[in-house]
């Protein structure tokens, strides 16, 4: 899990608020309406968005009542955008009604840039339900409208929303450029709170690029300023994002503290969506700390809250956490069902982080269920998604560094031209620029090699893990039939194979254990027998589970007497297992079939046939005993065939 990811919806909390507030914080400067009584309510609502969302909604409604008597298109659009922000997280149809009413008022508006706010709110609603393609189209239109209208505040917000969505889609360099430009514009028009929100968006993008430490530093910086300003809702969002950064760094105690504070603040604000996201984070911490049952209890609360919001992605993240918890509890079909439902939402949103985590968990679940083919297919998808993310991160990191380098070099060149205006110094500056670029390319090449090496190690580990899964019995943890036979075959194919014994060990009356005590106790019996045998089998001997209640032990280098003594030791060892905790006074016994390998020409299949025949002799002899069937002695081809020798032991 576990592969860890960021939520894009955390930034939607910020984007919706910015679009709602845009046009209100500086409205008096841009389009003064000093005499209109609704202006004070709208200004108060805009201020409350970041601290008391419910108060903001009430003030916006009060402004609309006043505007019913004294119409003003600009003010009504602002009020409806505030309501759209509030409702987009709670009631999608109601939010769509408000934004539709705002759009209908645009022909009457005097501030042309307000159309960008309407487009932004429409994009926020679409992004909430993971329709990212349509949301991006709205944000592109919003940037164009704000640019034409020369509305700096609306342009900054449109760039913020587009930049974040570009980052979500893996276009980190372009997204980062939009977010940094938005931050600069907010600082230019003296909106420090909005600049903090842009900084939060930049931190989220760094988190997606894998720079969790830098993201954590930015969140801490933004959180301090938000606490000083009393911006409670913004604090809950930043704390949630900080918790995700700690989650990605596996700093579980710090993550738990951040998510818990998010929950407390959201609960005080009656911010249902924030509560649900915080509970998802707390459940992830429970899973990581080995408490899947506690995680499920928290997720039940989160699901109740999620149903009060239109956020499809929140539901998918809850399903992902539920799938992880159910996997830990070995409720494999239910885990697979939850993960598959989450996968559909993440595929629609093309969210690579969550896709990678979900594919990886599904691979492990299907492998544990014995669905090797399906598990392998999901593992391949997880690896392909990881490679796609890795290539994207490398490409985008290079593009980001190149943009920053080119910008810095250009500014340096211009400064030199202004100060010196000398062709020789320009040539020197260009030479320096070339050398800097060479160094940057060298550094990037080294980084790329290191990242590729890391990916190769990761893929190697995944391959070894899948091989281990394919060769291990998932219930008992001992090698499976395939593993044992693939190890036995080379021994028998040697030119002069060593003497080799095979034992098939079958639990007596195993069906009655399942019938009388339940399958859970039956599984415990299998695991106890496997544990006893594994402790008593030492190299070069090896053990495996054939299937059902049958185990196999292969003993290279053993003669018949040694093999028989070991079989008796195994039988007595199983009888000594303490079963009082789960089978009352019933003891476990085993029947054992023994055979020896031929001196040449033997195969795993023929040895299994002889050992299995000896096992049936042991069953017919009353069980809880060892019987042997040895191969027929090798004779001249002209002599009459002999039947395999049976050896009886009580």
ZIFENGI-V7284 format. One record per helix or strand of 2 or more residues. SS is the DSSP state (2 for helix, 1 for strand). FROM is the first residue (numbers start at 1). TO is the last residue. If there is no record, write none. Layout:
ss=SS from=FROM to=TO
ss=SS from=FROM to=TO
//
This chain:
ss=2 from=9 to=21
ss=2 from=27 to=30
ss=2 from=38 to=48
ss=2 from=53 to=69
ss=2 from=73 to=88
ss=2 from=92 to=108
ss=2 from=114 to=128
ss=2 from=132 to=149
ss=2 from=152 to=168
ss=2 from=172 to=188
ss=2 from=192 to=208
ss=2 from=212 to=229
ss=2 from=232 to=248
ss=2 from=252 to=268
ss=2 from=272 to=288
ss=2 from=292 to=306
ss=2 from=312 to=328
ss=2 from=332 to=349
ss=2 from=352 to=368
ss=2 from=372 to=420
ss=2 from=423 to=470
ss=1 from=479 to=480
ss=2 from=481 to=492
ss=1 from=500 to=507
ss=2 from=510 to=517
ss=2 from=519 to=536
ss=1 from=542 to=547
ss=1 from=550 to=556
ss=2 from=560 to=575
ss=2 from=580 to=583
ss=1 from=590 to=596
ss=2 from=604 to=620
ss=1 from=626 to=630
ss=1 from=645 to=647
//
